[in-house]
Amino acid sequence: TILFVGSVQMCIRDRCKRQYYETFTGLTEDLEQCLLFLRALAVVAPSRSVALRSKPESPVYVWTDASFSMQALPQSKLGFVLCIDGAWQGATMEVSQQTLQLFQPRDQNILCCEALAMPVLTWWWADRLRGRDLIVWIDNQAVCSSLIKGSSKQDDLGFLAACTHLSLARLRCNFWIEWIDSASNPADGLSRDGLADEWTRAQGWSLCSIPEPPWASLRGHAFSLLHQWHWG
């Protein structure tokens, strides 16, 4: 499936290096990480049947967004808008300093914050997403591209993209990602002002503030596995 192919993209670079360019025959750290990832894939994303006919349920529609600012310490907030079977919900989440410090140091780290929204989505709404078709709108083209491919040349963004594919494969979700301009993204206000955003409050949606998942203690969640093996 597309999910499976996307999930193994992060391993292709190291396997190609060994096959075509390297003369060393031992197990390198990069290849060890590749094998650990493939083992995780076999555990969390077993083989499955994919229906060629459309499902009776309508897709789950999702919009995500993130804000990032560098003050004394980096600050980031995520915003989510979901439409599940006609019911609309908005949510916001503060990204912890512990998680922000896992990312590569950059002057502007919005890419990883935007990508982080997808693993958060698959944890918080796992029961509602399981077995469903999912359409996601994101207002960052680089993040859209990485999430579609399941990989990136930037290690931290690549692992978040791979985690997204692993998590959705485990939930047996088919998904489609589209770019949306920021002005049209309904999750924009939630990622900036949280539940205080006036436009969001006026929509009549169910609104909530969610805590960050306790990544390191979530046994079996793809982000937890990647956190342990690569960022340990």
Disulfide bonds with the S-S distance in Angstrom:
none
